[in-house]
C-alpha cells in the first residue's frame, strides 16, 4: 500500500510535465500541501486525485491558487466544502463516480468561473441550482445520475456548448432548452423521453443529438430545421424497432362533416349566414397535408407517421395529421410512404450527414 504523502518531497515526487500533479490511485484520504513553497504551488495547474478514498473535498487544495484543472473522480466524495471557492482560476472540475447529490455543493458554487463541470455517475435527483448560475459554463455532464426532469432554468446557461444528461430517468424536455443558442452537442440517451418539443428547431448551432434508448415513437417535423445537425442517434427507440401508424380515430361528428363539405367545396359564408361561433369553427379548418387530398379536418383527425428521406439512405418518421385513415397517397401502397417527396416537405439542402438507427 502506498504511504500517504506526509511531506512536500512526497508530493513533489509525483509532479509530471506541463505543471501536472498526479496523485491518482494512491489510496489517499488527505493531501499534504502545506509545506510546499509558494513558487511550487503556483506552478501546479492540474491536479489528478482519481481512484482514492476522499469522502469530503480536501481543504488543502485551496493552497493551489493557480489551479486550472481538477479531477477527483472515482472516490467516495459526498461533499464539496467552501474551500473550493478559493480556487478562483479553476476552469475544469471533474468529479465523476462519487456519492454526491444536490445538497453536496457550496451555496456560492455558482459564483465560480468554471467552464467545464462533469458530475456524472453520482446521486443527483435534481440539477443543483448552483450549476444553473455558472455563467461561463460551456460543458455540463450529469449522466448516470437519478434525474427525472430538466429544469426550465437550464436556459440561464447561455454559454453552454455541450450538455450530457444520458443515463437518467428524464421523462420530457423543457422548451426552454431551445434558448441555448451555442449548444452544439446534446446527449439525452438512455432516458424515458417520449417526445421532442418542436422548439428544439431553434438550436441553430446543434451538430450532434443523441437520443438512443428512449421511448420516442415519432419526431416532430420541425427537426428538419436543424440544418447544421450532422449526427442523430435514434437506435433503441420504438420509432426504430417498430415503425408505427396510430390508427386510433374517432369518426367525425355531423358538424364536422358539414364543415368539411363547406370548406372542400369552397362554399362562401359570412356572419350574416350563420352564428358567429359557426363562422369561427369553419375558419379553424386545417388542410390535409396529403398532396393528393383536397380535404380538410377540424377536431377529428388521424395521427400519421410519415417517413422522410434525409440523405438517400435513411427514412425518418415524422408526425403529421391526416383527415382520415383512408387518406393515403395512391402513389404508394407501402406503409412507409405517402410520396415522401423532398419538394413536399421543402427539406433544406444542408441535411444530416449521419443518422444512427442501429
C-alpha positions, 0 to 999 in steps of 0.5 A: 500500500502506498504511504500517504504523502506526509511531506512536500518531497512526497508530493513533489515526487509525483509532479509530471510535465506541463505543471501536472500533479498526479496523485491518482490511485494512491489510496489517499484520504488527505493531501499534504500541501502545506509545506510546499513553497509558494513558487511550487504551488503556483506552478501546479495547474492540474491536479489528478486525485482519481481512484482514492478514498476522499469522502469530503473535498480536501481543504488543502487544495485551496493552497493551489491558487493557480489551479486550472484543472481538477479531477477527483473522480472515482472516490467516495466524495459526498461533499464539496466544502467552501474551500473550493471557492478559493480556487478562483482560476479553476476552469475544469472540475471533474468529479465523476463516480462519487456519492454526491447529490444536490445538497453536496455543493457550496451555496456560492458554487455558482459564483465560480468561473468554471467552464467545464463541470462533469458530475456524472455517475453520482446521486443527483435527483435534481440539477443543483441550482448552483450549476444553473448560475455558472455563467461561463459554463460551456460543458455540463455532464450529469449522466448516470445520475437519478434525474427525472426532469430538466429544469426550465432554468437550464436556459440561464446557461447561455454559454453552454456548448455541450450538455450530457444528461444520458443515463437518467430517468428524464421523462420530457424536455423543457422548451426552454432548452431551445434558448441555448443558442451555442449548444452544439452537442446534446446527449439525452440517451438512455432516458424515458423521453417520449417526445421532442418539443418542436422548439428544439428547431431553434438550436441553430448551432446543434451538430450532434443529438443523441437520443438512443434508448428512449421511448420516442415513437415519432419526431416532430417535423420541425427537426428538419430545421436543424440544418447544421445537425450532422449526427442523430442517434435514434437506435433503441427507440420504438420509432426504430424497432417498430415503425408505427401508424396510430390508427386510433380515430374517432369518426367525425361528428355531423358538424364536422362533416358539414364543415368539411363539405363547406370548406372542400367545396369552397362554399362562401359564408359570412356572419350574416349566414350563420352564428358567429361561433359557426363562422369561427369553427369553419375558419379553424379548418386545417388542410390535409397535408396529403398532396393528393387530398383536397380535404380538410379536418377540424377536431377529428383527425388521424395521427400519421407517421410519415417517413422522410428521406434525409440523405438517400439512405435513411427514412425518418418518421415524422408526425403529421395529421391526416383527415382520415385513415383512408387518406393515403397517397395512391402513389404508394401502397407501402406503409412507409410512404405517402410520396415522401417527396423532398419538394413536399416537405421543402427539406433544406439542402444542408441535411444530416450527414449521419443518422444512427438507427442501429 
